[in-house]
């Protein structure tokens, strides 16, 4: 068995190094009643066809999203995924049997990343896009952190009409970073309420369009005010399909755009994770890079003086 990674001598040497005599001693911190001291309540063996049928029977107990009307998605809904999506992602240009360090798949990876980022930039009306985030809500939190780094301020202003899950995620990340988050109450007069709260300590204003009250807005006054106070405008788009009919955030003065891309072609997958879209302007990216280089320079000087 040449591919077994460890011999008994290897295991003994490792156990001696950590100061135990058996593998079981590694789990002494786990209460005895919480340990599995026998086999699971499963058949000892079944044929492949039997296992497949058993899983099919279990899966049939679920009520699929496409089989009935449903209203609890809160941003995650059943969308038609064209057959071409599955066909395109399996093209040999993008997916091969070679390992990642082979030039064949490396070139394919570069190609689909380029196509993806180009499409995100075009949809959002921005100049630069990355190669996706974990999901829309965490992308929004990253946008707030980016605004803090650029403006050197630590307070973010969240629209009351922002998706509650996004607000929760931003607040959680901010708490760990010791940043201030001002989350306004939901209001039909969302932009006007925001205008009254922007000050010289605000790093960014986070709004959603269409917002959580399913209202589409363009507020020139909000754009002018956030620029006058030196804050960045972060626009969140929870439903990526809306890019097809709603004016692009970049055309409305957004500095950073984040979106949830699930509806473009991802299955519901019981609520995620999906794919977070992230785009910004060239000027904003340059400011972020300048700040990073300055920080690196300070770090290097500190090492040199030490």
Steps between C-alpha positions, in 0.01 A plus 500: 500500500751758380253792522420471872635828642614373841660186636440381856848629587404844365188507718692392808759773444229764461317385815827509696565853377167632629528306824229235474514126459186436290284685252204475742686718749479786251125514564496491880352854509185371330249371759455124488126527435566713192726246335396241245582165652353277236371485147244745367146370460553426132504178298845349501506472121285565195554490128548823304151485349344442842685798647393720209136406545518556877632854450237568237230399748644735762527786249137448395393601851614857432261750347696661218478874445383463143209269583288750698472877543726630777542840661769462763813529286589848624728543201546136398241385249450240234622627163514334165858402417544468121637167380783692335647581843571137582633447148735797508657427839591151379677619187849355477644853471393561858506155654757230425630188670842655551623608842497877572870557437468377143493783242186357339278559802689810612411663170139390537487647851634833379245501219189441711618742770547765232154432356341505846663824610420667169132412529482619862659833405255543212194409710592731786621788283836500676860478379653228716356174632654218700452127448207468746449495875343245735151645456319834474484577872867434570588700188308791654701465822823502298384816322457674835848392612641624171331838549652524849847436362463758223342782698686434827163521676329233708127571478262350243144613442256224399169571334200376693376342177809282469437123509501399872740212438747740341467739792564216746808381312647851474435560871663170598816572303507859627475383861808282451683793336386743773330724241186710548186405309199730489205292379190706434143379537309394185328797342319580173704823499830315509726743309377806688566336838853412386568858393434622852746251653811541280783687673877546473562177692301282260716271290221368283128495442356156419175492302314230312339533157239367454472524879343253743165676465521421127546867410737620229668830573744744347587785732725773352489682834639193677782479245592866545482488879716193548761647266493835679558331836778275362310175550478217247172372358460122518208363299371150582303298243341191653330386178752487213226446241395862566811612311304422186238772562636737767754773434853379580631615841811639335284735295339625823827606664587187698861468617474131591238251381432164661238251392373147549548301181292191588219579260734514201548125497546343845257250650325588826710244692290538817601866538863523399779584502473657159723747318571858603570754227733791577593793276641848540641797312859527382552810714371327813719199440802729454429669835475162668832392347670824609389440856627141491840606364529773761425247773758260359757780488437588864533136595832472314634817664411362840692179433802697371511728805462204734 
